[in-house]
Amino acid sequence: MKYVNADILPEELLKEVQKYVNGAMIYVPKPEGVREGWGVKSGSRKYIKERNLEIRQRFSDGVTMDQLSEQYFLSLDSIKKIVYSKLK
């Protein structure tokens, strides 16, 4: 979230806002439908998707769940969820 000074607003609008909030910061959310999903900007979503595909492939190649758990620093339950989940 980027801080922007209120002087970008038209004077009439700024005066109207000051009736409700004076000298404090307010958050103005993006319009509905504009918000990006979790991890899209940072690349985390892509990284996790690729990691999970790699885990599934290694499991199908014969690597045990215990070995995958140790290699990827994930719990055994997390590995099971990844291996047995349907691909999206």
Secondary structure, DSSP 8 states (H G I E B T S, - for coil): -----GGGS-HHHHHHHHHH-SSS-------TT----TTTTTSHHHHHHHHHHHHHHHHHTT--HHHHHHHHT--HHHHHHHHHS---
